[in-house]
Amino acid sequence: MESKIKIFILLIKNLKILSKFQFNDKGFSIFSKIKFIHINDQNNISSKLKSAILIPLNPIKSKNQEKNSWEANIDGVDIILWDKILKPNKWYSFPSNENPLFYFHPKRNLILPSWDIISSFQLFIKGENNKNKDKLGRIISNKIEYHNLKLDKQPHLNNANFIFLKATLLINKFSEPVNKFISPIKLIISHDIDLLRANDFLSQSIRIYRLFKSLIKLNFRDVRKYFSGFIRAIFFPYRNYGNSIFGMIDIERQYDYKSSFYFLFGKRGRYGPRSSERETLNFARAIPEGWSIGLHYNFDSFKNDKSLRNQLIVLRRNLKKKVLSGRAHYFIFDLHKDAKLLNDCGIKIDESLAWNDSLGFRFGIAGPLIHQNQNINTLFVPTIFMDQLFWHSDNQVEFNLEYEHLKKVGGIASFLIHNDIFFNEEQPLFIGKYQKLLRKLYEDDLICCLPEDIYNISKPFLS
């Protein structure tokens, strides 16, 4: 019971901090007055309880409901839930008995979620073992239960807040639909600077390998592409790579957007930086005022504490500014093992939580996630949309569904665009897509934020 109470407290903290980004001022004012009370189960509700949302720690359920999902609609928004609990006697269901989103008792102004929200939350935040990781240490999405069940196709915690606000409006006889209280999506744009130059030994070796492979297959289009890329890299090493940083900034200026640049330091090689420390710092110093600079933690950062600390020292001392945010190279990061080191190193916002091989709302949230350890103050904002994934033709339908749903329920959309993808003649399918993306986000009224903005807004909720 004690452990479930701790999960309840963590859940409510996450819901409250998320509500600040999800709802407009009026919606946040209404939501902030909600009383959340934990109970043991829905058949033992004290007669003294009134005007609250009740969260059962050990709800009574039908057998084998844990993995059965259903869909219901609120004011035109389709919501997916699972792990249904039984309706208390003499309570009502909304919107229907067959597909309920919540149960309510109108005389006592009590609301009860129709699903086991405690177990659902635990499903997302439980530890991940090494059997679920690839050789680099990244989580493989299709080995995670909730991903295989497609429970991460919508942001679960954002949905929960949306449902609870609707229930509160209904029980208090508000006539407006819930979407009147949703804020435009907050937008975080970031760039992992993996490669600054095209003519390092490894990159050129890869081009030669692909060139000969194309020759064997008589694919003359690719022969031309890799040959011209090899020659271009010799004479114009920064074209399509380091110089793309400033191309992205120029386009962001057109829409009054700002972004974060995560620079890679530390051990060089296949999985580390291929440019020198001096060269990387020269590009970092050239980032204009108003844009954010963070650390792209090297692949070995969590194998040796000194590695991450030394990378941060290099960046902080040479730039003479605070470095408060970052993301792990290749998403090599374990929330349960590695978060303490980030906290100890002064990282306030981390964007390492993501699928590297699939779309989806990892950890079931589009917004800042508070760690289970109350001594860790680092906030974790999962990266939702990575360029190679959401721009891939096979993922267009899924991307549109996830993005459009997030627009309806509110939250934070985190986009990752690599500088070597932005405008690269060796990857022509991506050319021009960043400008089209920013135009769409601008037309949809997304509000651009930097990591430090997210942390400053969240700070009052962390105490």
C-alpha positions in Angstrom: 0.0 0.0 0.0 2.8 2.4 0.9 4.5 2.0 -2.5 1.2 2.7 -4.3 0.7 5.9 -2.2 4.1 7.0 -3.4 3.1 6.3 -7.0 -0.2 8.2 -6.4 1.8 11.3 -5.1 4.2 11.1 -8.1 1.2 10.8 -10.5 -0.5 13.8 -9.1 2.7 15.9 -9.2 3.1 15.0 -12.9 -0.5 15.8 -13.7 -0.3 19.2 -12.0 2.9 20.2 -13.7 1.6 19.0 -17.0 -1.6 21.0 -16.6 0.4 24.3 -16.7 1.5 23.5 -20.3 -1.7 21.8 -21.3 -4.5 24.3 -20.4 -5.0 28.0 -20.9 -5.3 30.3 -17.9 -8.9 29.6 -17.2 -8.5 25.9 -17.7 -5.4 25.9 -15.4 -7.3 27.9 -12.7 -10.2 25.3 -12.7 -7.8 22.3 -12.8 -5.6 23.7 -10.0 -8.6 23.7 -7.6 -9.3 19.9 -8.1 -8.8 17.8 -5.0 -7.3 14.4 -5.8 -7.8 11.8 -3.0 -6.6 8.3 -3.0 -8.9 5.5 -1.8 -8.4 1.8 -1.4 -11.1 0.7 -3.9 -14.4 2.0 -5.4 -16.6 -0.1 -3.1 -15.4 1.5 0.1 -15.9 5.2 -0.4 -16.4 7.2 2.8 -19.7 9.1 3.0 -17.7 12.1 4.1 -16.0 12.6 0.8 -17.3 15.3 -1.5 -16.2 17.4 -4.5 -13.1 15.4 -5.4 -11.5 13.1 -7.9 -11.0 9.7 -6.3 -8.0 7.6 -7.3 -8.4 3.9 -6.2 -5.1 2.2 -5.3 -6.5 -1.3 -5.5 -9.6 -1.0 -7.7 -12.0 -3.8 -8.3 -11.8 -5.0 -12.0 -13.3 -7.6 -14.2 -11.0 -10.4 -14.9 -8.4 -10.1 -17.7 -9.0 -6.4 -18.4 -5.4 -5.2 -18.1 -4.6 -5.4 -21.8 -8.1 -4.7 -23.2 -8.5 -1.2 -24.6 -11.5 0.8 -25.6 -12.2 4.1 -27.2 -14.5 6.9 -26.3 -15.1 10.4 -27.5 -15.1 13.7 -25.6 -16.2 16.8 -27.5 -14.8 15.4 -30.8 -11.6 14.0 -29.3 -11.1 10.2 -29.4 -9.5 8.9 -26.2 -8.0 5.4 -25.9 -8.0 3.7 -22.4 -7.4 0.3 -21.0 -7.5 -1.7 -17.7 -11.2 -0.9 -17.0 -12.4 -0.9 -13.4 -16.0 -1.6 -12.3 -18.5 1.1 -11.8 -19.6 1.7 -8.2 -23.2 1.0 -7.3 -25.6 4.0 -7.9 -22.9 5.9 -9.8 -23.2 7.1 -13.5 -20.9 6.5 -16.5 -19.7 9.1 -18.9 -20.2 9.1 -21.9 -21.7 5.5 -21.8 -21.7 2.3 -19.8 -20.0 0.4 -22.7 -17.1 2.8 -23.2 -16.8 5.0 -20.1 -14.1 7.6 -19.5 -15.1 8.3 -15.9 -17.8 7.5 -13.3 -19.5 10.3 -11.3 -21.8 10.8 -8.4 -23.7 14.1 -9.1 -25.0 14.6 -5.6 -21.6 14.4 -3.9 -19.6 15.9 -6.8 -17.3 12.9 -6.9 -15.4 11.6 -9.9 -13.7 8.3 -10.5 -11.5 7.3 -13.5 -12.9 4.4 -15.4 -9.5 2.7 -15.7 -6.8 1.7 -13.3 -4.7 4.9 -13.6 -2.2 3.8 -11.0 -1.3 0.6 -12.8 -1.3 2.3 -16.1 1.2 4.9 -14.8 3.3 2.2 -13.4 3.3 0.4 -16.7 5.1 3.4 -18.3 7.6 4.3 -15.5 8.7 0.8 -14.4 12.4 -0.1 -14.9 13.6 -1.5 -18.2 16.0 -4.4 -18.1 19.0 -5.1 -20.4 17.1 -7.7 -22.3 15.1 -4.8 -23.9 18.3 -3.1 -25.2 20.4 -3.3 -28.3 24.2 -3.5 -28.4 24.5 0.2 -27.9 22.3 0.2 -24.8 19.2 1.7 -26.4 15.7 0.5 -25.6 14.2 -1.5 -28.4 10.6 -0.3 -28.7 9.1 -3.7 -29.8 10.4 -5.3 -26.6 8.4 -3.0 -24.4 4.9 -4.2 -23.5 3.0 -0.9 -23.7 4.5 -0.1 -27.1 3.5 -3.5 -28.6 0.0 -2.9 -27.2 0.0 0.5 -29.0 -0.7 2.2 -25.7 1.8 5.0 -26.5 0.1 6.2 -29.6 -1.6 8.8 -27.4 0.0 10.6 -24.5 -1.7 8.9 -21.5 -1.1 11.5 -18.9 -2.3 14.3 -21.2 -5.4 12.3 -21.9 -6.0 11.8 -18.1 -5.8 15.5 -17.5 -8.1 16.2 -20.4 -10.6 13.7 -19.0 -10.4 15.0 -15.4 -10.9 18.6 -16.6 -14.0 17.5 -18.7 -15.4 15.6 -15.6 -14.9 18.7 -13.4 -16.6 21.0 -16.0 -19.5 18.5 -16.2 -20.0 18.0 -12.5 -19.9 21.8 -11.9 -22.4 22.4 -14.8 -20.1 24.4 -17.1 -21.6 24.5 -20.6 -18.4 25.1 -22.6 -16.7 22.2 -24.3 -13.3 21.2 -22.8 -11.4 22.4 -25.9 -12.2 26.0 -24.9 -9.7 25.5 -22.0 -6.9 23.9 -24.0 -3.7 26.0 -24.7 -1.9 25.9 -28.0 0.9 23.2 -28.0 4.2 24.3 -26.5 7.0 23.6 -29.0 10.6 22.6 -28.3 12.9 22.4 -31.2 16.4 20.9 -30.8 19.3 19.9 -33.0 21.8 17.1 -32.2 25.1 18.2 -33.8 26.6 14.8 -34.5 28.7 15.8 -37.5 30.3 19.2 -38.3 32.4 18.3 -41.3 32.0 15.9 -44.2 35.7 15.0 -44.8 36.7 13.0 -41.7 38.3 9.7 -42.4 35.3 7.6 -41.3 32.7 9.5 -43.3 34.8 9.4 -46.5 35.5 5.7 -46.0 31.7 5.1 -45.8 31.2 7.0 -49.0 33.9 4.9 -50.8 32.3 1.7 -49.5 28.8 2.8 -50.7 30.3 4.0 -54.0 31.7 0.5 -54.8 28.6 -1.2 -53.6 26.5 0.9 -56.0 28.9 0.1 -58.8 28.5 -3.6 -58.2 24.7 -3.2 -58.3 25.0 -1.0 -61.4 23.1 1.8 -59.6 24.6 4.7 -61.4 22.4 7.3 -59.7 23.9 6.4 -56.3 27.4 6.1 -57.9 27.0 9.8 -59.0 25.7 10.8 -55.6 28.5 9.2 -53.5 31.2 10.2 -55.9 30.1 13.9 -56.0 29.7 13.7 -52.2 33.3 12.5 -51.8 34.7 15.3 -54.0 32.5 17.9 -52.4 33.6 16.9 -48.9 37.2 17.5 -49.9 36.7 21.0 -51.1 33.7 22.1 -49.1 33.8 20.1 -45.8 31.3 22.2 -43.9 28.6 22.4 -46.6 25.5 20.4 -45.6 27.0 19.9 -42.1 28.4 22.6 -39.9 27.1 25.4 -42.1 23.6 23.9 -41.9 23.4 25.1 -38.3 23.1 28.7 -39.6 20.7 27.7 -42.3 18.4 26.3 -39.7 18.7 29.5 -37.6 17.9 31.7 -40.6 14.7 29.7 -41.2 13.7 29.8 -37.5 14.1 33.6 -37.5 11.5 33.8 -40.2 8.9 32.4 -37.8 10.3 34.0 -34.7 11.2 30.6 -33.3 14.3 29.7 -31.2 15.9 26.3 -30.8 18.5 24.3 -28.8 21.8 23.0 -30.2 23.3 20.0 -28.5 27.1 19.7 -29.1 29.1 16.5 -28.9 32.4 16.3 -27.0 34.5 13.7 -25.4 36.0 10.5 -26.8 36.2 10.6 -30.6 35.5 7.8 -33.0 32.7 5.8 -34.7 30.2 6.5 -31.9 31.7 9.8 -30.6 32.5 13.2 -32.2 34.5 13.2 -35.4 35.6 16.9 -35.1 38.1 18.3 -32.7 37.1 20.0 -29.4 38.4 23.3 -30.8 36.4 23.1 -34.0 33.2 22.2 -32.1 33.7 25.1 -29.7 34.1 27.5 -32.6 30.7 26.5 -33.9 29.1 26.7 -30.4 30.5 30.2 -29.9 28.9 31.3 -33.2 25.3 30.4 -32.0 23.6 33.8 -31.7 22.1 35.2 -28.5 18.6 33.9 -27.8 19.2 30.4 -29.0 20.1 27.7 -26.4 23.3 25.6 -26.2 23.3 22.2 -24.5 25.4 19.1 -24.3 24.9 16.0 -26.5 26.2 13.5 -23.9 28.7 11.1 -25.6 28.0 7.4 -25.9 30.2 6.5 -22.9 28.9 9.3 -20.6 27.1 6.9 -18.1 29.8 4.3 -18.1 32.2 6.7 -16.3 31.1 9.6 -14.2 34.2 11.6 -15.2 33.3 11.5 -18.9 30.1 13.5 -18.5 31.5 15.9 -16.0 34.6 16.6 -18.2 32.3 17.2 -21.3 30.3 19.8 -19.3 33.4 21.5 -18.0 34.7 22.0 -21.5 31.5 23.5 -22.7 30.8 25.6 -19.7 34.3 27.0 -19.2 34.8 27.9 -22.8 31.3 29.4 -23.4 31.3 31.0 -20.0 27.6 30.3 -19.6 25.3 27.9 -17.8 24.6 24.7 -19.7 21.3 23.4 -18.3 20.0 21.0 -20.9 21.1 18.0 -23.0 20.3 14.8 -24.7 22.1 11.5 -24.9 23.9 10.5 -28.1 22.0 7.7 -29.8 19.4 8.0 -26.9 21.7 5.8 -24.8 20.1 6.6 -21.4 18.5 4.7 -18.6 16.1 6.9 -16.6 16.4 4.8 -13.5 20.2 4.4 -13.5 21.5 7.6 -15.1 19.3 10.4 -13.9 21.2 11.0 -10.6 24.4 11.8 -12.5 22.5 14.4 -14.7 21.0 15.9 -11.5 24.4 16.1 -9.8 26.0 17.7 -12.9 23.4 20.5 -12.9 21.3 19.4 -15.9 17.8 20.8 -15.4 16.1 19.6 -18.6 16.9 16.3 -20.4 15.5 15.2 -23.7 16.9 11.7 -23.9 13.7 9.7 -23.4 12.6 8.7 -26.9 12.3 5.7 -29.2 15.1 5.6 -31.7 13.3 3.1 -34.0 9.6 4.1 -33.8 7.1 6.9 -33.2 5.1 7.1 -30.0 4.8 8.9 -26.7 7.4 7.2 -24.6 6.6 7.2 -20.9 3.0 8.1 -21.9 3.5 11.9 -21.7 4.0 15.0 -23.9 5.4 17.3 -21.3 7.9 17.3 -18.4 8.2 14.1 -16.4 9.2 14.2 -12.7 11.6 11.5 -11.6 10.5 8.9 -9.0 13.4 9.9 -6.8 12.4 13.1 -5.0 16.0 14.2 -4.6 16.4 14.4 -8.4 15.3 17.8 -9.7 16.1 17.2 -13.4 13.0 17.3 -15.5 12.7 14.9 -18.4 10.9 16.1 -21.6 10.6 13.1 -24.0 11.6 13.7 -27.6 8.5 12.7 -29.5 9.3 13.5 -33.2 12.7 12.7 -34.7 13.4 13.8 -38.3 14.3 10.4 -39.9 11.2 8.8 -38.2 8.4 11.3 -38.6 9.5 12.4 -42.1 9.7 8.8 -43.3 7.0 8.0 -45.8 5.9 4.9 -43.9 5.2 7.0 -40.8 3.2 9.9 -42.3 -0.2 8.6 -41.2 0.9 7.8 -37.7 2.7 11.1 -37.3 -0.4 13.1 -38.4 -2.6 11.1 -36.0 -0.3 11.7 -33.0 0.4 15.4 -33.8 -3.3 16.2 -34.4 -4.3 14.4 -31.2 -1.7 16.4 -29.2 -3.2 19.6 -30.7 -6.6 18.7 -29.3 -5.5 17.7 -25.7 -2.6 20.0 -25.3 1.0 19.6 -24.0 4.6 19.9 -25.3 5.7 18.7 -28.7 9.5 18.1 -28.9 11.0 18.0 -32.4 14.6 16.8 -33.1 16.2 17.9 -36.4 19.8 16.9 -37.2 22.0 19.5 -38.9 23.3 16.8 -41.4 19.7 16.0 -42.3 18.5 19.6 -42.8 19.9 20.2 -46.3 22.1 17.4 -47.5 22.5 16.6 -51.2 23.3 13.0 -50.2 19.8 12.8 -48.6 17.7 14.7 -51.1 14.3 13.5 -49.7 14.8 15.7 -46.6 15.7 18.9 -48.4 13.1 21.7 -47.8 11.2 19.7 -45.2 12.3 21.7 -42.2 10.9 24.9 -43.7 7.6 23.2 -44.5 7.5 21.9 -40.9 8.1 25.3 -39.3 5.4 26.9 -41.6 2.9 24.3 -40.5 3.8 24.7 -36.8 3.5 28.5 -37.1 0.1 28.2 -38.9 -1.1 25.9 -36.1 -0.1 28.7 -33.5 2.4 26.6 -31.6 4.2 28.5 -28.9 8.0 28.0 -29.1 9.9 27.5 -25.8 13.5 26.8 -24.8 14.4 24.2 -22.2 15.1 26.9 -19.6 11.6 28.3 -20.2 10.1 24.9 -19.5 12.2 24.5 -16.3 11.3 28.0 -15.0 7.6 27.5 -15.6 7.9 24.1 -13.9 10.0 25.1 -10.9 7.2 26.2 -8.5 5.8 22.6 -8.8 9.0 20.9 -7.9 9.0 21.8 -4.2 
